[in-house]
Amino acid sequence: MHTMGCIAIVAATALSSITAADLVIDEANGLVLDITATAGTGSSTAYFVIDFSYTGGDGWAFAYNFDGDATAHEAFLAFGNIGLSYTFDDYGEWGIFANNFAWTGDSGDVYNYWAHSIATPDGSGVVNWSDAMSSVDTTVLTDGFLSGWYNGFNDDFSAIVPTLPLTTVPAPGAIALLAMGLCHARRCR
């Protein structure tokens, strides 16, 4: 029974090294999006990065869990329940557009429009961004979707992509070895 208990601990530890909410950016190097906060419920997850570097702040990553159909606007409204300040302009049939964001001590410049980029990272380490060409209420979310925001544009009015806040997650094999070592040390006592 002792051996089975150690095997169960090793397996659980290895599987828990990357949680369901992690968006893998570079699988080979164990880089995942460093999620600041999560809102919503459901089996699908979309990710949002808001980069405040234009105003001297940090970049923050958020995860939004949902089922069925969801939009970026719905996600931002849900993030409001966990402390993200999101203001927007509603242009009726033209759509809803983000006006400004604030999180903890970071706030954007309301007079400098927010550029919106989108991507669906595949874990290769390369994020292929494209300019979002839709309003937030028509930006449809899918599982693994990444929405990036930067407070400003390039000179040609193309979107400036945000810097991704990343963290390293140890490889499951390394965690399993550590857990086995702990089990062995416990057995030797």
C-alpha positions in Angstrom: 0.0 0.0 0.0 2.9 2.4 0.8 4.3 1.9 -2.8 0.8 2.6 -4.3 0.5 5.7 -2.2 3.8 7.0 -3.5 2.9 6.2 -7.1 -0.4 8.1 -6.6 1.5 11.1 -5.2 4.0 11.2 -8.0 1.2 10.9 -10.7 -0.9 13.7 -9.1 2.1 15.9 -8.6 3.2 15.5 -12.3 -0.3 16.2 -13.6 -0.8 19.3 -11.4 2.3 21.1 -12.7 0.2 22.8 -15.4 -3.3 23.6 -14.4 -6.3 23.8 -16.7 -6.2 27.6 -16.6 -2.6 27.8 -17.9 -2.2 28.9 -21.5 1.0 27.3 -22.8 3.1 29.7 -24.8 6.3 27.7 -25.2 5.9 24.1 -24.3 9.6 23.2 -24.9 10.7 25.8 -22.3 7.7 25.4 -19.9 6.5 29.0 -20.5 2.9 29.7 -19.6 0.9 32.9 -19.4 1.1 34.2 -15.8 -2.5 34.5 -15.0 -3.3 37.3 -12.5 -7.0 36.6 -12.0 -9.8 34.5 -13.3 -13.5 35.1 -13.8 -16.5 33.2 -15.1 -17.4 29.5 -15.1 -17.3 26.9 -17.8 -15.2 24.4 -19.6 -13.7 26.8 -22.2 -11.1 29.4 -21.3 -10.2 32.6 -23.2 -7.2 34.8 -22.1 -6.7 38.5 -22.0 -3.5 40.5 -21.6 -3.6 44.2 -20.8 -0.3 45.9 -21.2 0.1 49.2 -19.3 3.7 49.8 -20.3 2.8 53.0 -22.3 1.8 54.6 -19.0 4.6 53.1 -17.0 2.7 50.1 -15.7 2.9 46.4 -16.0 1.2 43.8 -18.2 -1.5 41.6 -16.6 -3.1 38.4 -17.8 -6.6 37.3 -17.1 -8.5 34.1 -17.8 -12.2 34.0 -18.6 -14.1 30.6 -18.3 -17.3 30.2 -20.2 -19.6 27.7 -21.9 -21.4 28.3 -25.2 -21.2 31.7 -26.9 -19.2 34.5 -25.3 -17.7 37.8 -26.4 -14.7 39.9 -25.2 -17.2 42.5 -23.9 -18.9 39.9 -21.6 -15.5 38.8 -20.4 -14.5 42.4 -19.5 -17.8 42.9 -17.6 -17.0 39.7 -15.6 -13.5 41.0 -14.9 -15.1 44.1 -13.4 -16.5 41.8 -10.7 -12.9 41.0 -9.7 -11.5 44.6 -9.8 -10.6 45.4 -13.4 -11.9 48.8 -14.3 -13.2 48.7 -17.9 -14.8 51.7 -19.6 -16.2 51.6 -23.1 -18.0 53.6 -25.7 -21.2 52.1 -27.3 -21.6 53.3 -30.9 -24.9 51.4 -31.4 -24.9 49.5 -34.7 -21.1 50.2 -35.1 -20.4 48.3 -31.9 -18.8 48.6 -28.4 -15.2 49.7 -28.2 -12.9 49.7 -25.1 -12.1 53.1 -23.9 -9.8 52.4 -21.0 -8.6 49.9 -18.4 -7.2 50.1 -14.9 -6.0 47.3 -12.6 -4.5 47.8 -9.1 -2.3 50.9 -9.5 -2.0 50.7 -13.3 -4.2 52.8 -15.6 -4.2 53.5 -19.3 -4.3 56.9 -21.0 -7.9 57.5 -22.0 -6.8 59.9 -24.7 -4.6 57.3 -26.3 -6.7 54.6 -28.0 -6.2 50.9 -27.0 -4.9 48.6 -29.8 -6.4 45.2 -29.8 -4.6 42.1 -31.2 -5.7 38.5 -31.3 -4.0 35.2 -31.4 -4.4 31.5 -30.7 -1.1 30.3 -29.4 -0.1 26.7 -30.3 2.6 26.2 -27.6 5.5 26.6 -30.2 6.9 29.7 -28.5 5.8 31.9 -31.4 2.5 33.9 -31.0 1.1 34.9 -34.4 -0.8 38.1 -33.6 -3.2 39.8 -35.9 -5.0 43.1 -35.6 -8.5 42.6 -34.2 -10.9 44.1 -36.8 -14.0 43.9 -34.7 -15.7 45.6 -31.7 -15.5 43.9 -28.3 -19.2 42.9 -28.4 -18.6 41.1 -31.7 -15.2 39.6 -30.8 -16.3 36.0 -30.3 -14.3 33.9 -27.8 -13.1 30.3 -28.4 -11.2 28.0 -26.1 -7.5 29.0 -26.1 -8.2 32.4 -27.6 -5.8 35.2 -26.6 -6.9 38.9 -26.7 -4.1 41.4 -26.3 -4.4 45.1 -25.5 -1.8 47.8 -25.7 -2.5 51.5 -25.0 -1.3 52.9 -28.3 -0.7 52.2 -32.0 2.3 52.1 -34.4 2.7 55.1 -36.7 0.8 53.2 -39.5 -2.1 52.6 -37.0 -1.4 48.9 -36.8 -1.7 47.4 -33.4 1.2 47.2 -31.0 1.1 43.8 -29.5 1.3 43.5 -25.7 4.2 42.0 -23.9 3.1 38.7 -22.4 3.6 38.2 -18.7 5.0 34.7 -18.6 6.1 32.3 -15.9 8.0 29.0 -16.0 6.3 25.8 -15.0 8.7 22.9 -14.3 8.4 19.9 -16.7 6.1 17.2 -15.4 9.1 14.8 -15.4 11.1 17.0 -13.1 8.3 17.3 -10.7 7.7 13.5 -10.8 11.4 12.9 -10.0 11.2 15.3 -7.0 8.1 13.6 -5.7 9.8 10.2 -6.1 12.7 11.5 -4.1 10.4 12.7 -1.4 8.7 9.3 -1.3 12.1 7.5 -1.1 13.3 9.7 1.7 10.1 9.1 3.6 10.5 5.3 3.1 14.1 5.4 4.3 13.0 6.9 7.6 
